[in-house]
């Protein structure tokens, strides 16, 4: 009435929701295709139709393929899916919580905290110490590792959060996070220095990162943990959106800021901690994927970003895994190296393209 | 609700910091805000304007005393209930990334929406009303970070409107804005409180605008707060007492603070209307004191020639000038002779 030029009948968010919805659908299809391709590729290439038939339980003639798929490749592909989604969503949450575009589980020392947790379990002398023993004891000690790495992640995040109450500057906070990560890793180094060589070797192997060390028994722990974390994050999308306005505005909108912050920390520790415990510290996915998703969906709405980040994270991780296993060769590259190799250029590309990243990140 | 009953009251309220050391900024405040009014909070920097605003909004705990909004104590209300009574516009910078204006305004509906924040028909109706009232239609599909400070402020005000609370607290909403934008925002608030019966409390440094628009002024003086309608505050000399600094004086006729220029010379001035007013201003700025009867001082007569002002300077001789600039030059030349 006051302005006749205002013709919009539909709020713009509806229109962009439709577009984002289509992109999400497309991403979902991509994830499924990559998931199948990831299973098909490896030292032995299994044709896609056969992969499908084996997965549907129709073909049992090629017992070798069936074994390869069910014992090795399917768990690994599922792990890649979970790791990609969990680490990316963890990164998204931290970028929103700290309102910092460079936040992420690996930068802010969360993975370092998880590493410390794992090191405590692996390097402390005792019966359940080596990775081998852990894999033998599968489920029981799987819990120990996950608990240790999740607690380690949570401790570091809590420290950073305590600092964030006193420091309002995002850059300062980031530096503090990096320093806390360094302190944590140096504690691990000192511990390694005084540990037996076999234990150190196990720990070092773990730090390279591996998706293939996760057994079906481990998956029975990992899947519910990650799914629970993701569901919690999905339902805190409104809170995350509110946090974008800053804590004061969020509080004035009636959001329980304190509780939201604790929930974000718990879910991030759970997601990043459990994945790190099983797969080793996988870097860069957590920082790069949320940015990639924001550019792709062109939104800051977490109701779109959370599922979007899950799918993009899974896509990136499956892709990295395909490169890591070097199709046709028997060797596998450490996944940590591959994600960094792919993730770093992405981060550089985003920064170059956006220039003013802090105004843009959301 | 009874129209006359205040929307917000404070009882023996003391505000200040607890950290790092307890520091009381204001104490024993017994304030009232009435529906349908625009109140401006004025005070020198660092005297506790923001602290008071944040305490009233329930973001800071009072050092002593209570704040009541519609008879409910602010600090005992649940965050979600408080959010339906008080909305705020803060000085905090917002970095919402790709989020467009509409989405930011829509966040105003958070206290009313479900866990996923889905907007009902009524929510969308109120959002549209908030956007139309603030005349921000052209900003709704632009990302917030591409907006100017003034446009962003308008979006944040629209967001506060969408929150549909009886009380809106605005902490220096006009700071960093140019004059037309400042006037735009204050007149928007004025229109709002008149049309909707909402109450707006706004802290500001804009004495001029506050004097012209506020229904009531809250003046911070030391650790207390003086309240009253602007004109009373002026006539009682309260404004002058608080803001006057060395080198300035409060001009009662114009209601503004003016720079005090030490006068070195005296002149007599004849004439009337706007031309006379601006001539006097220009003279005072240049350090001339206008006197009524001193035959030894030069006499300036403001006159009209072909509808334009002209100035006749009677000193040693008589000269006519057609701009004030020339007149000033002429005067200076004479003074040195």
Contacts between the chains, C-beta under 8 A, distances in Angstrom:
chain1	res1	chain2	res2	distance
A	1	B	132	6.8
A	2	B	132	5.1
A	2	B	133	7.5
A	2	B	135	6.6
A	3	B	132	6.6
A	3	B	135	6.4
A	3	B	137	5.5
A	5	B	137	7.0
A	6	B	131	7.7
A	6	B	132	6.7
A	6	B	137	3.9
A	8	B	137	7.7
A	8	B	140	7.3
A	11	B	102	5.8
A	11	B	106	7.3
A	11	B	119	7.6
A	11	B	124	5.9
A	11	B	127	7.1
A	11	B	128	8.0
A	12	B	100	6.3
A	12	B	102	5.1
A	12	B	140	6.3
A	12	B	141	4.8
A	13	B	100	7.9
A	13	B	102	6.2
A	13	B	103	5.7
A	13	B	106	6.8
A	99	B	95	6.0
A	235	B	115	6.1
A	235	B	116	7.5
A	237	B	116	6.8
A	237	B	117	7.4
A	238	B	110	6.9
A	238	B	113	7.4
A	238	B	115	6.5
A	238	B	116	6.2
A	238	B	117	4.0
A	241	B	107	6.8
A	241	B	117	6.8
A	242	B	107	6.7
A	242	B	110	6.2
A	244	B	94	7.7
A	244	B	95	7.4
A	244	B	96	4.7
A	244	B	97	7.0
A	244	B	99	6.7
A	245	B	94	5.4
A	245	B	96	6.5
A	245	B	104	7.5
A	245	B	107	6.6
A	246	B	90	7.9
A	246	B	92	4.9
A	246	B	93	7.8
A	246	B	94	6.0
A	248	B	54	7.9
A	248	B	59	6.0
A	248	B	88	7.5
A	248	B	90	5.5
A	248	B	92	5.5
A	249	B	88	7.4
A	249	B	90	6.5
A	249	B	92	6.6
A	249	B	94	6.9
A	251	B	59	6.3
A	251	B	79	6.3
A	252	B	57	6.5
A	252	B	59	7.3
A	252	B	83	6.3
A	252	B	86	7.3
A	252	B	87	6.5
A	252	B	88	4.5
A	252	B	90	7.8
A	253	B	83	5.5
A	253	B	107	6.3
A	253	B	108	7.4
A	253	B	110	4.3
A	253	B	111	6.2
A	253	B	163	7.1
A	254	B	78	7.9
A	254	B	79	4.8
A	254	B	80	3.9
A	254	B	81	7.6
A	254	B	82	6.8
A	254	B	83	3.0
A	254	B	84	7.3
A	254	B	110	6.2
A	254	B	111	4.2
A	255	B	79	6.9
A	255	B	110	6.7
A	256	B	79	5.8
A	257	B	79	7.9
A	294	B	97	6.8
A	294	B	98	6.2
A	298	B	98	5.9
A	299	B	98	5.7
A	299	B	99	7.7
A	300	B	96	5.8
A	300	B	97	4.3
A	300	B	98	4.5
A	300	B	99	4.1
A	300	B	103	7.5
A	301	B	99	7.2
A	301	B	103	6.5
A	303	B	116	6.5
A	303	B	117	7.0
A	356	B	145	7.7
A	358	B	95	6.5
A	359	B	95	6.3
A	359	B	97	7.7
A	359	B	145	4.2
A	360	B	97	5.6
A	360	B	98	7.2
A	360	B	145	6.4
A	361	B	95	7.2
A	361	B	97	5.1
A	362	B	95	6.8
A	362	B	96	5.2
A	362	B	97	1.6
A	362	B	98	5.3
A	362	B	99	5.8
